[in-house]
Amino acid sequence: MNRPMLLALVLLVAHGAAQAEAVRVTSGKVSGEGWIFDAHGVCMLVTPRHVVEQNGRLTTPMLVDAAGVDGQGVDAVAAPDTLQVGGAPMDVARLRVVGALSAHCDDDLGYEDLGPTLDRVRLTGQPLYLEKVQAGGSVELVPAAVATINRDRHRFTVSTPPGGAQVIASDSGSPVRLRSTSSVEQGLPLGLLVEVLNDTDSMVLRMDVIQAWLRTRPAMAPAADPAAPFRIVGWSGETPDGHCGPTNLLAPDAACGWRANPLPNHTTVDVDLAPASGERAISGVMVRLEAGGRVSGVAVEARPDGRIIGGEAWDALTYCAASPGDTALTCSFAPRTGSLFRIRLDGLDGGLRSVSLQ
């Protein structure tokens, strides 16, 4: 009986280096996984391209880590900036991460030739594991082992025990890590699961090849409009379709705004905005809804210390109730200077077209 074989990509870090964080990646009805890490000082996501590609173009997927912190992948790099091995394009995409999740990108992946490590692991049977981040944020560790290393030295396969946890297509992008009694090697990222073709076999590509490619690519600086006074730095709400995510709220030319639902056990959808630089005084907010959208009211808050994660309690600035049929709502209040503001939408039903602080 053949053991399930998985196609993996190898994402490499130096021994003893900080380890990249696994995240769940959702793009419309398609889901998978990926890794986030610091590259050239920018928070980046690496994930199988087929997870974030729809109708021939890359999307802006929603991301969430095991702790429930979320973000969005933007500024996708399309061809011809695509990793190639032997002239063939590889199933890899890189995206910039925005939102609260970007504050978790503290790990700068190093580089090391994985060849000797993979040879040793295959010869000694040293165990690996797949790290599966579930949709709800929990993590499942699936035992695995290196099965073969291809002659081109760029590829390898891993297998899971028969009768064990099933690995399915939505696990594409799961990290492949080394299991070891050594604190230096335990959890060392060896691979990124790219594709599960069936229950028997798949192909493999080492990820130090990908890491070497990433190190040669130019930095992906935030593609913000220099004239925009604010930027979105966080949000709270479910996004059914990654094409219509929260970053669209500051993109007037986008085909849709943010089509969001409150998180379970929540009644509001929140958007956090920070000045493009330093502090800024505001005295009003304008919220526009998409056609057919409704909202009960809008609250505006400020955080005195400006911290995105943790920090002091939010200060309430105002609350404006909406009237039936309102598609736009403007609230005014006493001027407040700060570096982090939150817009809370109560009873949002339908799409949010745009938000702006004034």
C-alpha positions as CSV (number, residue, x, y, z in Angstrom):
1,M,0.0,0.0,0.0
2,N,1.4,3.3,-1.0
3,R,1.7,6.0,1.6
4,P,0.2,9.4,0.8
5,M,2.9,11.5,-0.9
6,L,2.9,15.3,-0.7
7,L,4.4,17.9,-3.0
8,A,6.5,20.3,-0.9
9,L,8.6,23.4,-1.4
10,V,11.5,24.0,0.9
11,L,11.6,27.4,2.7
12,L,14.9,27.6,4.4
13,V,16.3,29.4,7.4
14,A,19.7,29.2,9.0
15,H,20.1,26.8,11.9
16,G,19.3,28.7,15.1
17,A,17.6,31.5,13.3
18,A,14.1,32.8,14.1
19,Q,11.4,30.7,12.5
20,A,8.8,32.0,10.1
21,E,5.2,31.9,11.2
22,A,2.5,29.8,9.5
23,V,-0.8,31.5,8.5
24,R,-4.1,30.4,7.0
25,V,-4.7,32.0,3.6
26,T,-8.2,32.4,2.2
27,S,-9.1,33.8,-1.2
28,G,-12.8,33.6,-1.9
29,K,-13.7,29.9,-1.8
30,V,-10.1,28.8,-2.1
31,S,-8.0,28.3,1.1
32,G,-4.5,27.1,1.9
33,E,-1.6,28.1,4.0
34,G,1.6,30.2,3.8
35,W,4.5,31.7,5.8
36,I,5.0,35.3,6.8
37,F,8.5,36.7,7.5
38,D,10.5,39.9,7.2
39,A,12.2,40.5,3.9
40,H,14.1,43.7,3.3
41,G,12.2,45.2,6.3
42,V,8.8,44.5,4.7
43,C,6.3,41.9,6.1
44,M,5.9,39.2,3.3
45,L,3.8,36.2,2.6
46,V,5.1,33.2,0.6
47,T,2.3,30.8,-0.5
48,P,1.6,28.4,-3.4
49,R,0.5,30.5,-6.3
50,H,-2.6,28.4,-7.1
51,V,-3.9,29.3,-3.6
52,V,-4.1,33.0,-4.4
53,E,-4.6,32.9,-8.2
54,Q,-8.1,33.1,-9.7
55,N,-9.0,33.5,-13.3
56,G,-5.4,34.0,-14.3
57,R,-4.7,36.9,-11.8
58,L,-3.4,37.1,-8.3
59,T,-5.9,38.1,-5.6
60,T,-5.6,39.9,-2.3
61,P,-6.2,37.1,0.2
62,M,-7.2,37.3,3.9
63,L,-4.7,35.9,6.4
64,V,-4.9,34.7,10.0
65,D,-2.4,33.1,12.3
66,A,-2.9,30.5,15.0
67,A,-3.5,33.3,17.6
68,G,-6.4,34.7,15.5
69,V,-4.5,37.8,14.4
70,D,-5.5,38.7,10.8
71,G,-4.1,40.6,7.9
72,Q,-4.3,40.8,4.1
73,G,-1.9,40.0,1.3
74,V,-1.5,42.9,-1.2
75,D,0.8,44.0,-4.0
76,A,1.0,40.6,-5.5
77,V,3.9,40.1,-7.9
78,A,2.8,38.8,-11.3
79,A,4.8,37.3,-14.1
80,P,7.5,37.8,-15.3
81,D,8.8,38.2,-11.7
82,T,8.3,34.5,-11.1
83,L,10.6,31.9,-9.7
84,Q,11.9,29.6,-12.4
85,V,14.0,26.4,-12.1
86,G,15.4,25.0,-15.3
87,G,13.4,27.5,-17.3
88,A,10.1,26.3,-15.8
89,P,7.9,28.7,-13.7
90,M,7.3,27.5,-10.1
91,D,4.0,27.5,-8.2
92,V,5.1,30.3,-5.8
93,A,3.7,33.8,-5.1
94,R,4.9,36.5,-2.7
95,L,2.7,39.2,-1.3
96,R,3.1,42.1,1.1
97,V,1.2,41.7,4.4
98,V,-0.9,44.6,5.8
99,G,-3.0,44.8,8.9
100,A,-2.3,43.7,12.5
101,L,-0.6,40.6,11.3
102,S,2.2,42.7,9.8
103,A,3.4,43.5,13.4
104,H,4.2,39.8,13.8
105,C,6.8,39.8,11.0
106,D,9.9,39.9,13.2
107,D,11.7,36.9,11.6
108,D,14.2,37.5,8.9
109,L,14.8,34.2,7.1
110,G,18.5,33.4,6.7
111,Y,20.0,31.2,4.0
112,E,21.7,27.9,4.1
113,D,22.2,25.1,1.6
114,L,19.6,22.4,2.6
115,G,21.3,19.6,0.7
116,P,23.3,18.1,3.5
117,T,20.4,18.4,5.9
118,L,18.0,16.7,3.6
119,D,20.5,13.9,2.8
120,R,21.0,13.3,6.5
121,V,17.2,13.3,7.3
122,R,16.5,10.8,4.5
123,L,19.3,8.5,5.4
124,T,18.6,8.5,9.2
125,G,14.8,8.6,8.9
126,Q,14.7,11.7,11.1
127,P,11.0,12.6,11.4
128,L,9.3,15.8,10.1
129,Y,5.9,17.2,10.7
130,L,3.4,19.3,8.8
131,E,2.0,22.3,10.6
132,K,-1.6,22.8,9.6
133,V,-3.3,26.0,10.7
134,Q,-7.0,25.4,10.8
135,A,-9.6,27.9,9.7
136,G,-10.5,28.6,13.4
137,G,-6.9,29.3,14.3
138,S,-6.0,25.9,15.9
139,V,-2.9,24.0,14.8
140,E,-2.6,20.4,13.9
141,L,0.8,18.7,13.7
142,V,0.9,15.8,11.2
143,P,3.9,13.3,11.3
144,A,5.8,13.0,8.0
145,A,9.1,11.8,6.6
146,V,11.3,12.5,3.6
147,A,10.6,9.8,1.0
148,T,12.8,10.7,-2.0
149,I,15.1,13.4,-3.2
150,N,15.1,14.0,-6.9
151,R,18.3,13.8,-9.0
152,D,18.0,17.5,-9.9
153,R,18.5,18.2,-6.1
154,H,15.8,20.8,-6.2
155,R,12.9,18.4,-5.4
156,F,11.9,16.0,-2.7
157,T,8.8,14.2,-1.5
158,V,7.5,13.7,2.0
159,S,5.1,11.0,3.1
160,T,2.6,10.7,6.0
161,P,1.8,7.4,7.9
162,P,-1.0,5.3,6.4
163,G,-4.2,5.6,8.4
164,G,-3.1,8.9,10.0
165,A,-4.4,12.4,9.6
166,Q,-5.5,13.1,6.1
167,V,-3.8,15.9,4.1
168,I,-6.1,17.5,1.6
169,A,-5.9,20.2,-1.1
170,S,-6.6,23.1,1.3
171,D,-3.5,22.2,3.2
172,S,-1.4,23.5,0.3
173,G,1.2,25.8,1.8
174,S,1.5,24.0,5.1
175,P,5.0,24.3,6.6
176,V,7.2,21.2,6.6
177,R,9.3,21.3,9.8
178,L,12.1,19.2,11.3
179,R,11.4,17.2,14.5
180,S,14.5,17.0,16.6
181,T,15.7,16.6,20.2
182,S,18.1,19.4,19.5
183,S,16.7,22.8,20.5
184,V,18.6,24.3,17.6
185,E,16.9,22.1,15.0
186,Q,13.5,21.5,16.5
187,G,10.9,23.1,14.3
188,L,13.4,24.2,11.6
189,P,11.3,25.0,8.5
190,L,12.3,22.7,5.7
191,G,9.4,23.0,3.3
192,L,6.2,24.6,2.2
193,L,3.6,22.1,1.0
194,V,2.6,23.2,-2.5
195,E,0.1,20.7,-3.9
196,V,-1.6,17.4,-3.0
197,L,-2.3,15.7,-6.4
198,N,-3.9,12.6,-4.9
199,D,-3.6,10.1,-2.1
200,T,-0.5,8.5,-3.5
201,D,2.1,10.8,-4.9
202,S,3.1,14.3,-5.8
203,M,6.2,16.2,-6.9
204,V,8.6,18.3,-4.8
205,L,10.8,21.4,-4.9
206,R,13.3,22.5,-2.3
207,M,12.8,25.9,-0.9
208,D,16.3,27.1,-0.4
209,V,16.0,27.7,-4.1
210,I,13.0,29.9,-3.4
211,Q,14.8,31.6,-0.6
212,A,17.7,32.4,-2.8
213,W,15.3,33.8,-5.3
214,L,13.6,36.0,-2.7
215,R,16.9,37.4,-1.6
216,T,17.6,38.7,-5.1
217,R,14.2,40.4,-5.5
218,P,13.9,44.1,-4.8
219,A,12.1,45.2,-1.7
220,M,8.4,45.6,-2.0
221,A,7.8,48.9,-0.4
222,P,4.2,49.8,0.6
223,A,2.4,51.0,-2.5
224,A,0.5,53.7,-0.7
225,D,-0.7,56.9,-2.4
226,P,1.8,59.6,-1.1
227,A,-1.1,62.0,-1.0
228,A,-3.3,59.8,1.2
229,P,-3.5,61.2,4.7
230,F,-4.2,57.9,6.4
231,R,-3.5,54.2,6.0
232,I,-5.4,51.1,7.2
233,V,-3.3,49.3,9.8
234,G,-5.9,46.8,11.1
235,W,-9.5,45.6,11.1
236,S,-11.9,43.2,12.8
237,G,-14.5,41.4,10.6
238,E,-14.9,38.4,8.4
239,T,-14.2,38.8,4.7
240,P,-16.1,36.2,2.6
241,D,-14.3,37.3,-0.6
242,G,-10.7,38.3,-0.7
243,H,-11.3,40.4,-3.8
244,C,-13.4,42.7,-1.6
245,G,-11.2,43.1,1.4
246,P,-10.6,46.0,3.8
247,T,-7.7,47.6,1.9
248,N,-10.2,48.4,-0.9
249,L,-11.7,51.1,1.4
250,L,-8.8,53.5,0.5
251,A,-8.8,52.4,-3.2
252,P,-11.6,54.4,-4.9
253,D,-11.0,52.6,-8.2
254,A,-11.5,49.1,-6.8
255,A,-14.4,47.1,-8.2
256,C,-15.8,46.7,-4.7
257,G,-15.3,48.0,-1.2
258,W,-15.1,45.8,1.9
259,R,-17.9,43.2,2.0
260,A,-17.6,42.2,5.7
261,N,-19.5,40.5,8.4
262,P,-18.9,40.8,12.2
263,L,-16.8,38.1,13.7
264,P,-18.6,35.4,15.7
265,N,-19.9,36.8,19.1
266,H,-19.3,40.4,17.9
267,T,-21.7,43.0,16.7
268,T,-19.4,45.5,15.0
269,V,-17.0,45.6,12.1
270,D,-13.9,47.7,12.9
271,V,-11.3,49.6,10.8
272,D,-8.1,51.0,12.3
273,L,-6.4,53.9,10.6
274,A,-3.2,55.7,11.3
275,P,-1.8,58.9,9.8
276,A,0.7,58.4,6.9
277,S,3.3,59.9,9.2
278,G,3.4,61.2,12.8
279,E,0.2,62.5,14.4
280,R,-2.8,64.2,12.8
281,A,-5.8,66.1,14.1
282,I,-9.3,64.8,13.1
283,S,-12.7,66.2,13.7
284,G,-15.0,64.0,11.6
285,V,-15.5,60.7,9.8
286,M,-17.4,59.9,6.6
287,V,-18.6,56.4,5.9
288,R,-20.1,55.4,2.5
289,L,-22.0,52.1,1.9
290,E,-22.3,50.0,-1.2
291,A,-25.7,49.9,-2.9
292,G,-28.1,48.0,-0.6
293,G,-25.8,48.3,2.4
294,R,-27.1,49.3,5.8
295,V,-25.5,50.3,9.1
296,S,-27.1,51.1,12.5
297,G,-24.5,53.6,13.6
298,V,-20.8,54.6,13.6
299,A,-18.5,55.1,16.5
300,V,-15.1,56.8,16.4
301,E,-12.3,56.0,19.0
302,A,-8.7,57.0,19.5
303,R,-5.9,55.1,21.3
304,P,-3.8,57.5,23.3
305,D,-0.5,55.5,23.0
306,G,-1.0,54.7,19.3
307,R,-0.2,51.0,19.7
308,I,-1.8,48.6,17.3
309,I,-1.5,45.5,19.5
310,G,-2.0,45.7,23.3
311,G,-1.7,49.2,24.9
312,E,-4.1,51.4,26.6
313,A,-7.9,51.4,26.3
314,W,-9.6,53.3,23.4
315,D,-11.1,56.7,24.0
316,A,-14.6,57.2,22.6
317,L,-14.8,60.3,20.5
318,T,-18.4,60.1,19.1
319,Y,-21.3,57.9,18.1
320,C,-23.6,58.7,15.2
321,A,-26.8,56.8,14.6
322,A,-27.8,56.2,11.0
323,S,-31.3,56.7,9.6
324,P,-33.1,54.1,7.4
325,G,-31.9,54.3,3.8
326,D,-28.7,56.2,4.6
327,T,-25.9,55.3,2.1
328,A,-23.5,57.8,3.6
329,L,-23.0,58.9,7.1
330,T,-20.9,61.9,8.3
331,C,-20.1,62.5,12.0
332,S,-18.4,65.5,13.5
333,F,-16.8,65.9,16.9
334,A,-14.3,68.1,18.8
335,P,-10.9,68.0,17.2
336,R,-8.6,65.2,18.4
337,T,-4.9,64.8,17.6
338,G,-3.5,61.2,17.6
339,S,-1.6,58.5,15.8
340,L,-4.2,55.7,15.8
341,F,-8.0,55.9,15.3
342,R,-10.8,53.2,15.0
343,I,-14.1,53.4,13.1
344,R,-16.6,50.9,14.5
345,L,-19.6,50.1,12.4
346,D,-22.6,48.8,14.3
347,G,-25.0,46.5,12.6
348,L,-23.3,46.5,9.2
349,D,-25.3,44.6,6.6
350,G,-23.8,44.6,3.1
351,G,-20.7,46.2,1.6
352,L,-18.8,49.2,2.9
353,R,-17.6,51.4,0.0
354,S,-15.2,53.7,1.8
355,V,-14.2,55.3,5.0
356,S,-12.3,58.6,5.6
357,L,-11.2,60.7,8.6
358,Q,-11.4,64.4,8.2
